[in-house]
Amino acid sequence: MNLKYDVQKIEEQAQKYWQEKKSFEVIEDSSKEKYYCLSMFPYPSGRLHMGHVRNYSIGDVISRFQRMQGKNVMQPIGWDGFGLPAENAALKNKESPAKWTYKNINYMKTQLNQLGFGYDWSREITTCHPNYYRWEQWLFIKLFKKNLIYKKKAIVNWDPVDQTVLANEQVINGRGWRSNALIEKKEIPQWFMRITNYAEELLNDLDKLHGWPDSVKIMQKNWIGKSVGLEIIFSRRNSDSLIIYTTRPDTLMGVTYLAISFEHPLALESGKNNYQVQSFIEECRTIQTSEILNEIIDKKGIDSGFKCVHPITNKELPIWITNFVLISYGTGAVMSAPAHDKRDFKFAKKYGIFIKQVINKNENIDKGPIINKGELFNSGEFNGMGFDQACESIAIVLIEKNLGNKKINYRLRDWGISRQRYWGCPIPIINCKYCGSVTVKIKDLPVILPEKVKFYDVSSPIKKMPNFYQTICPQCGSKARRETDTFDTFFESSWYFARYTCNNNNNAMLDKRADYWLEVDQYIGGVEHSILHLLYARFFNKLLRDEGLIKYDEPFKNLLTQGMVLKNGVKMSKSKGNTVDPTKMIKKYGADTVRLFILFAAPPIQDLEWNNSGLEGAHRFLKKVYRLVSVYINDTKEYVVDHLNIKFLNKTQKYIRKKIHQNLVKITDDINRRYTFNTAISILMESVDIMNKFTKMDTQSIALRSESINIILLTLSPITPHICHHLWLKLGNKNAIINETWPKVDLKALVENKVQIIVQVNGKLRDKMMIMINIDSKVLESKVLKNKNIIKFIKNKNIVKIIIIHNKLVNVVTK
């Protein structure tokens, strides 16, 4: 066999075989255990990046391994087709977003195939195709009729560059998640989904996700933000009251002011005749966007001039307008007990507001606020009470006065799903001046987005297309306008995992095949999706369940969040000029080398630093594998290789076989349980080095080489499938390696012939000896008594008895 490793020829032949044999196409098979492995699908940006390669390489190893366990494995792929980048590219390249998207999909599909990923392409979906998004329009109509979707005017996060609304989750440190523009506040009509109706279930069901990283579950728990507290009414003289929510009612007697959002109606009323307040509100509009940003911005405020009444003392308290209270959280107003809150303390100190301490009399607030719970004082009838008693007593008093009640609150807000851009799924609503918002009739779905459009600016072209938006009201027959807002693209990615199971059903969103494949057994993607995508997908799964379309509560049984791919210490990015083109690397080294390096360089959950020398090292290893098998084939071409007979193995052969099977145990555990592919590869490298040094030509040595090489190729095949496919067939195997099962560990090979025992004299350790396992007691006694380290302790003494614990200990008792 030629010793030259012809990468391109080998990989083309393997890919051609898989394609012709449809190796990865699967159907439902009740005789097999199913396994659904899914990596987060890509946005068709035009080129795969190394983050994609890492994500999909991990998924492919898991899929191929599970297939070798005899499972019915589905690994689908598709395209997250809608989104703003397509519109931005359309403006730049003067072509429609649809043309740009489909062109990119074709190129990226070629790249995925070049990498040898085992996808079931018969299940491919593209979210910008009407045959996909018609079903989310169908679901929208169902949910609208159940009052789970509604429209209202709302103050929203407005991206001035991308000219669209962003959800709170899409605002990162006050900036748009894609444009990085400073977000503005704007009041416009918006469509919302009542995700808050599912807040409690979304929170409680986190406990069911045993296969999810704790860090992701904590992030979702904090985002949902359940809290138990009191809703308290602060009345105002001859005016509407202010309602606040607090989880620390024990500090109520220390409240010295109320803080409200600059967007609160009372703030706007204050600014009508006060230029300073107006200026402060305008200043706030440019920076106030999210709770995360509020932690780092300088806390500012201005006295509104309005007062409210303390619900127990009846004293008047000032109301301050601030830049840190969120209108979207609670009522947009909070009570401030500055002696017992860090933010309120700093604010009160800054503006000279009275600070009243009411907890832990012996501690001095001159050093800072006392935030720990403790005993009340300076609190009238509540003096001497601890936290629990004080909260309960204050609640009773307020409830009796009709000025408060117990309440559970959530940080989670309803999901704003409408966007003011073009390249998205049309919302199936017709706006009639007589009937209001009316859903499109089911028989008229899908509402198809026009794809042949011209772009002149970021405004949506369909808003200028009468042939699209002019229509008839399906209820009264009057002239009406079709909704021109489109869905947030997270709408598409929140249910795609289910559509893969029955993508060819043109008559229903999902069918019984979904119940066979779901839940997803292993989901793989970046940790940056912990809140946005993963929370929405969990929400959608529950909506689908409640519509009777699926039967499971959660979409993803296990979740692996892989780290980023870095270069020079920073994330790869076109803007930073530090990207690496996978296609160039494949042409130079081959797909197997790229896959091997990206899996070997770091554990999946850690960030990976790109290193060209590491890529070259991975390629050298594959050359070693190729040479190992080639030399074996050349050496044994005139020999008939008998089955291995372990009875006739010599000491060296037994040692080598034991190492190979020990390594098989470790590799299996690293891939199956730990997902530490880097250590599995390291062990494989050790096995290859062992076998490259073992070149004996007797019958048993040849048989041992055969068994060891088979184990190496089988365990390496999920990682580098092309070279293993080629070498497996060169060895004369009739079945392709993709159809083989995972090798079994021979436990007999792991059995040790010798064992170390402890030797004592009168219960004290005097030596350790290597002996044959289960050695005869008389022979063992003789060896112990002849041991020079034992002789010096028993010399001139009478041996009373010798205690033997087989394979563990010998104790010589003397007088």
BATIFI-317265 format. One record per residue (C-alpha): x, y, z. Coordinates in steps of 0.2 Angstrom, whole numbers, plus 2048, in hexadecimal, padded with zeros to 3 digits. Example, Ala and Ser with C-alpha at 12.3 -4.5 7.8 and 13.67 -1.06 7.14 Angstrom:
REM BATIFI-317265
83E  7EA  827
844  7FB  824
REM end
This chain:
REM BATIFI-317265
800  800  800
806  811  7FC
80D  81A  80B
808  82C  804
7F9  833  80D
7EE  83A  7FE
7E2  845  808
7D8  84D  7FB
7D5  83C  7F2
7D1  833  802
7C4  840  808
7BB  842  7F7
7B9  82F  7F6
7B2  82D  808
7A6  83C  805
7A0  834  7F5
79D  824  7FD
792  82B  80B
789  835  7FF
785  827  7F3
781  81B  801
776  828  80A
77F  823  819
778  830  825
766  830  81F
75A  828  82D
748  824  830
73F  820  840
743  80E  845
73B  808  855
747  7F9  856
756  805  85A
759  811  867
758  822  85F
765  830  862
762  842  85C
772  84C  85B
770  85E  856
77C  86D  854
775  87F  854
772  882  841
77D  890  839
778  8A1  832
77C  8A0  81F
789  8AE  820
793  8A8  812
7A1  89F  81A
7A3  893  828
7AF  899  835
7B9  88E  841
7AB  890  84F
7A0  887  843
7AD  87A  83F
7AF  876  852
79D  876  856
799  86A  848
7A8  85F  84A
7A3  85C  85C
791  857  857
798  84C  849
7A3  842  855
794  83F  861
789  83A  853
795  82E  84B
799  827  85C
787  824  861
784  81C  850
792  80F  854
788  80B  864
77B  804  859
76F  813  85B
764  81B  84D
76D  82C  84C
766  83B  844
771  84A  841
768  857  837
76E  868  830
765  878  82A
767  88B  828
761  899  833
75D  8A3  823
754  8B3  829
75E  8C2  831
765  8D3  830
776  8CE  828
76E  8C9  818
766  8DA  817
776  8E3  81B
77F  8D9  80D
771  8DD  801
774  8EF  803
787  8ED  801
786  8E1  7F2
776  8E7  7EA
76E  8D6  7EA
75E  8D0  7F3
760  8C8  804
758  8B8  7FD
765  8B6  7EF
774  8BA  7FB
76D  8AD  808
76A  89E  7FC
77B  8A1  7F3
783  8A0  805
77A  891  809
780  888  7FA
792  88C  7FE
791  888  810
789  877  80C
798  873  801
7A4  877  810
79A  86C  81C
79B  85E  810
7AE  861  80E
7B0  85F  820
7A7  84E  820
799  851  82C
78C  843  82D
77D  84D  82A
76C  847  824
76A  853  816
759  84C  812
753  856  821
75B  866  81C
750  876  821
752  888  81C
748  894  827
746  8A1  81A
73C  894  80F
729  896  80F
727  883  812
730  886  823
729  897  829
717  893  824
716  888  833
71C  896  83F
70F  8A1  837
702  893  83B
708  892  84D
707  8A5  84F
6F5  8A4  84A
6F1  896  856
6FA  8A0  864
6F2  8B0  860
6E1  8A8  862
6E6  8A1  873
6EB  8B3  878
6FD  8AE  87A
702  8BB  86D
6FD  8CD  86E
701  8DF  867
704  8EE  871
70D  8FF  871
71D  8FD  87B
72D  905  87E
73A  8FB  875
74D  8F9  872
74F  902  861
75F  8FE  857
762  90F  84D
76E  906  841
764  8F6  83E
754  900  83F
74B  8F3  849
745  8EE  85A
750  8E3  865
74A  8D7  873
752  8DB  884
75C  8CB  882
764  8D2  871
76B  8E2  87A
77C  8DF  880
783  8EC  88B
778  8F9  884
77C  8F5  872
774  8EC  864
779  8D9  863
77D  8DA  851
780  8ED  84D
789  8F2  85D
77F  902  85C
77A  90B  86C
767  906  86F
75A  913  870
749  913  878
73A  914  86D
727  911  86F
71F  908  860
712  8FA  85E
71A  8E9  861
714  8D7  860
718  8CD  870
717  8BA  875
712  8B7  887
722  8AD  88C
71E  8B4  89E
70F  8A7  89E
71C  89A  89E
729  8A2  8AA
725  896  8B9
727  887  8AE
736  88D  8A5
73E  890  8B6
738  87F  8BE
73D  874  8B0
74F  87A  8B1
750  86C  8BE
74C  85F  8B1
75B  864  8A6
768  858  8AE
772  858  89E
774  86B  89E
783  875  8A4
77F  87D  8B5
785  88E  8AF
778  88E  8A1
76A  88A  8AD
770  897  8B9
770  8A4  8AB
75E  89F  8A6
758  89F  8B8
75F  8B1  8BB
757  8B7  8AB
746  8B0  8B0
749  8B8  8C1
73C  8B2  8CC
73A  8BB  8DC
72E  8BA  8EB
72A  8CB  8F3
71D  8D9  8F6
714  8E5  8EB
712  8F5  8F5
708  904  8F1
70F  915  8F4
700  921  8F3
701  933  8ED
6F7  942  8F2
6E9  945  8E6
6F1  93A  8D8
6F5  929  8D2
6FE  91D  8DE
70F  915  8DB
711  902  8DC
721  8FB  8DF
728  8E9  8E1
735  8E4  8EE
73D  8D4  8F4
743  8DD  904
733  8E3  90D
73D  8E2  91D
746  8F3  918
735  8FC  915
737  907  925
748  90D  91E
741  913  90D
745  925  90B
741  928  8F8
73A  91F  8E9
743  91D  8D8
73A  91C  8C8
740  919  8B6
742  928  8AB
735  920  89F
728  91F  8AD
718  929  8AA
71C  933  8B9
72D  938  8B3
726  93E  8A2
719  948  8AC
726  950  8B6
730  955  8A7
722  95E  89E
725  96E  8A7
737  96B  8AD
745  96E  8A1
752  965  8AC
748  956  8AE
745  956  89B
758  957  898
75B  949  8A4
74E  93D  89C
756  941  88B
767  93D  892
761  92C  899
759  927  888
76A  925  880
772  91A  88D
764  910  897
761  900  88F
763  8F0  899
765  8EA  8AB
777  8E4  8A7
77C  8F5  8A2
774  8FD  8B1
781  8F4  8BC
78F  8FE  8B4
788  90F  8B0
789  91E  8BB
779  91F  8C5
771  930  8C2
760  937  8C7
756  947  8CA
748  94B  8D6
737  94A  8CD
72F  957  8D9
722  94A  8DD
71F  942  8EE
717  932  8F4
711  92C  904
71A  91E  90E
70C  910  911
710  90E  923
717  91E  92A
70D  929  91F
71C  934  91C
71F  93D  90C
72D  936  901
736  93E  8F2
735  935  8E1
745  935  8D7
746  932  8C4
755  927  8C1
75F  920  8B2
761  90E  8BA
74F  909  8BE
748  8FF  8AF
736  902  8A9
736  8F0  8A2
739  8E9  8B4
72A  8E9  8C0
721  8F9  8C0
730  904  8BC
730  90B  8CE
73A  904  8DD
73B  909  8EF
74C  90E  8F5
752  90A  907
764  911  904
76B  90A  915
768  8F9  90F
76C  8F9  8FC
77D  8FD  8F3
775  906  8E4
769  910  8EF
776  914  8FB
782  91C  8EE
773  925  8E6
76E  92C  8F7
77F  932  8FB
781  93A  8EA
771  944  8EB
771  947  8FE
761  93C  901
75D  937  913
764  926  918
75B  91C  926
762  90C  92D
755  8FF  933
75E  8EF  934
76D  8E9  93F
76E  8F7  94C
780  8F3  951
787  8F5  93F
78C  906  939
786  90C  928
794  919  926
79E  90B  91F
791  907  912
780  8FF  911
77B  8F0  91B
774  8E4  90F
773  8D5  91A
763  8D0  921
761  8D2  934
757  8D9  943
74C  8E8  940
74D  8F8  94A
748  90A  947
739  901  93F
72A  905  94C
71F  8F6  94F
72B  8EA  945
73A  8ED  951
744  8DE  956
73D  8D3  948
748  8C9  93C
746  8C8  929
739  8BB  928
72E  8C1  936
730  8D3  930
72B  8CF  91E
71B  8C6  924
716  8D3  930
718  8E1  924
70F  8D8  917
700  8D5  923
6FF  8E8  927
700  8ED  915
6F3  8E1  910
6E7  8E7  91D
6EA  8F8  918
6E7  8F3  905
6F8  8FA  901
701  8EA  8FD
700  8D8  8F9
70C  8C9  8F7
712  8C6  8E5
71D  8BB  8DB
727  8C5  8CD
731  8C0  8BE
73F  8CA  8B6
73A  8C1  8A5
730  8CC  89A
725  8C7  88B
72E  8C4  87B
72D  8D2  86E
72D  8C8  85E
72A  8D5  850
738  8DD  847
737  8EC  83B
743  8E5  82E
73F  8DB  81E
749  8CB  81E
73E  8C1  82A
72E  8B7  82A
71F  8C1  827
713  8C3  836
702  8BB  830
6F7  8CA  836
6EC  8D5  82C
6E9  8E6  834
6D7  8EC  831
6D1  8FE  836
6C0  8F5  83B
6C5  8E4  842
6D7  8E8  849
6E4  8DB  847
6DD  8CC  83E
6E6  8BB  83B
6E9  8B5  829
6DE  8A6  825
6E7  895  827
6E3  891  815
6EC  8A0  80F
6FD  89C  817
70B  89E  814
70B  8B1  813
71A  8B1  808
728  8BE  809
72C  8C6  7F8
73E  8C1  7F4
741  8CB  7E5
744  8DC  7ED
750  8EB  7EB
759  8F3  7FA
75D  905  7FB
75E  907  80E
75A  8FE  81E
748  901  81D
73D  8F2  819
739  8F1  806
728  8E8  809
722  8F8  812
723  900  801
71B  8F2  7F7
708  8F4  7F6
706  8E4  7ED
70C  8DB  7FD
704  8E6  80B
6F3  8EA  802
6E6  8DD  806
6D4  8D9  80C
6CF  8D6  81D
6CA  8C4  81F
6BC  8C9  82C
6B3  8D8  824
6BA  8D8  812
6C0  8EA  814
6D0  8F1  80D
6DE  8ED  819
6F1  8EC  81B
6FB  8DD  81E
708  8DE  82C
719  8E3  826
723  8DF  836
72B  8CE  836
730  8C2  843
73F  8C3  84D
74B  8B6  846
74B  8AD  857
73A  8A7  852
741  89C  845
74F  895  84F
743  891  85E
73B  882  856
746  87C  848
74C  86D  852
73B  865  851
738  869  83E
747  85E  83A
73E  84F  83F
730  851  832
736  85E  826
72E  856  817
71C  858  81E
713  865  814
703  863  81D
708  865  82F
714  86E  83A
719  85E  843
714  84C  843
716  83C  84D
729  83B  847
72C  849  853
728  83F  862
734  831  85C
743  83D  85A
740  849  868
747  84E  874
758  853  86C
764  847  875
773  853  873
773  865  86E
783  86E  86A
786  881  869
78E  891  870
78B  896  882
786  8A8  87B
775  8A0  877
771  89C  889
763  8A9  88B
75E  8AE  87A
75C  89E  86F
75B  891  87D
74E  89A  887
743  89D  878
745  88B  872
740  884  883
731  890  882
72C  88B  870
72D  879  875
720  87B  883
715  884  876
716  876  86A
713  86A  878
703  873  87D
6FD  873  86B
6FF  860  86C
70C  860  85F
71A  858  86A
71A  84F  87A
72A  854  883
72C  863  88F
73D  868  88A
746  868  879
758  863  87D
75C  855  889
76F  859  88A
778  869  885
78A  86C  881
790  87E  880
7A1  87E  877
7AE  88C  879
7B3  899  86C
7C1  897  85F
7CE  8A5  862
7DC  8AB  859
7EA  8B6  861
7DF  8B5  871
7CF  8BD  86A
7C0  8B5  861
7C1  8B3  84E
7B9  8C1  845
7B9  8C8  834
7BA  8DA  83B
7CA  8D5  845
7D1  8CD  836
7D6  8BD  83F
7CB  8B0  837
7D1  8A0  830
7C8  899  820
7C4  887  823
7C4  883  810
7D6  889  80E
7DB  87D  81D
7D1  86F  816
7DA  871  805
7EB  871  80D
7E9  864  81B
7D8  85B  818
7C8  85B  822
7CE  84E  82E
7DD  858  833
7D2  867  836
7C5  85D  840
7D3  855  84A
7DC  865  84F
7CC  86E  854
7C7  860  85F
7D8  85D  866
7DD  86F  86A
7D2  871  87A
7C3  869  883
7B3  86D  87A
7AC  879  888
7BC  883  888
7C2  891  87C
7CE  88B  86F
7DD  894  869
7E0  892  856
7F2  88C  852
7F9  888  841
807  87D  849
7FA  873  852
7F1  870  841
801  869  83A
804  85E  849
7F2  857  846
7F7  853  834
807  84A  839
7FD  83F  845
7F1  83A  836
800  836  82C
806  82B  83A
7F5  822  83A
7F6  820  827
808  819  828
803  80D  836
7F6  805  82C
7FF  805  81C
80E  7FD  823
803  7F0  82B
7FB  7EC  81B
80C  7EB  812
813  7E0  81F
805  7D4  820
801  7D2  80D
808  7C0  80D
802  7BA  81E
7F1  7B3  823
7EC  7BC  833
7E4  7B0  83F
7D9  7B6  84D
7E2  7BC  85C
7E6  7AE  869
7E9  7B7  87A
7F0  7A6  881
7FF  7A7  876
803  7BA  879
814  7BD  881
818  7CA  88E
81A  7D9  882
80B  7D4  878
800  7D3  887
806  7E4  88D
802  7EC  87C
7F1  7E4  87B
7ED  7EA  88D
7F3  7FC  888
7E8  7FC  879
7D8  7F6  882
7DC  802  891
7DC  810  885
7CC  80A  87D
7C4  80B  88E
7CA  81D  890
7C5  823  87E
7B4  81C  880
7B1  825  890
7B9  835  889
7AD  835  87A
79D  82E  882
79C  836  893
7A9  843  895
7A9  84B  883
7BC  84E  886
7C1  84B  874
7D2  852  876
7D7  845  883
7CF  837  878
7DA  83D  86A
7E9  83E  875
7E6  82C  87A
7E4  827  868
7F5  82F  864
7FD  824  872
7F5  814  86A
7FC  819  859
80D  81C  860
80D  80B  869
808  802  859
814  80B  84E
822  804  859
81B  7F2  859
820  7EA  848
822  7D8  84D
81E  7CC  83F
819  7BB  848
807  7B5  846
801  7BC  857
80A  7CD  855
801  7CF  844
7F0  7CA  84C
7F4  7D6  85A
7F8  7E4  84E
7E8  7E1  844
7DD  7E2  854
7E6  7F2  85A
7E5  7FA  849
7D2  7F6  848
7CF  7FE  859
7D9  80D  855
7D0  810  844
7BF  80D  84C
7C1  819  85A
7C9  826  84F
7BC  825  842
7AF  831  84A
7BD  83E  84B
7C5  83C  83A
7B9  832  830
7C1  833  81F
7D2  82B  822
7CA  81E  82D
7BD  81A  81F
7CC  818  812
7D7  80E  81D
7C9  802  823
7C5  7FD  812
7D8  7FB  80D
7D9  7EF  81C
7CD  7E4  812
7BD  7E7  81C
7AD  7E5  812
7A2  7F1  81C
7A7  803  81C
7AC  809  82D
79D  814  82F
793  805  831
79E  7FC  83E
79A  7FC  850
7A5  803  85E
7B3  7F7  864
7B0  7ED  874
7BD  7ED  882
7C4  7DB  886
7C4  7DB  899
7D0  7CD  899
7DD  7D8  891
7DC  7E4  89F
7DF  7D6  8AD
7EF  7D8  8B5
7FA  7C8  8B8
803  7D0  8C7
7FE  7DA  8D5
807  7E5  8E2
805  7DF  8F4
809  7E6  905
815  7DC  910
815  7E0  923
81E  7DA  932
814  7DB  942
807  7E6  939
815  7F3  933
818  7F6  921
829  7EF  91C
828  7ED  909
81D  7EC  8FA
81F  7DD  8EE
819  7D9  8DC
811  7C7  8DC
807  7BC  8D0
7F5  7BE  8D2
7ED  7B0  8DD
7FF  7A9  8E1
7FF  799  8EC
800  79E  8FE
80F  793  902
818  79A  8F3
814  7AC  8F9
81A  7A8  90B
82A  7A2  904
82D  7B1  8F9
829  7BD  908
835  7B4  914
843  7B5  907
840  7C8  904
850  7D1  90B
846  7DF  911
83B  7D3  91C
84A  7C8  921
852  7D6  92C
841  7D9  936
83F  7C6  939
851  7C1  93C
853  7B7  94D
840  7B8  950
833  7AB  951
826  7AC  944
815  7A9  94C
80A  7AA  93D
809  7B1  92B
7F8  7BA  927
7F4  7BB  914
7E7  7C5  90C
7E7  7BF  8FA
7EE  7CC  8ED
7EF  7DA  8FB
7F9  7D6  90A
805  7CB  914
808  7CD  926
816  7C4  92F
813  7C2  942
822  7BF  94D
827  7BE  95F
REM end
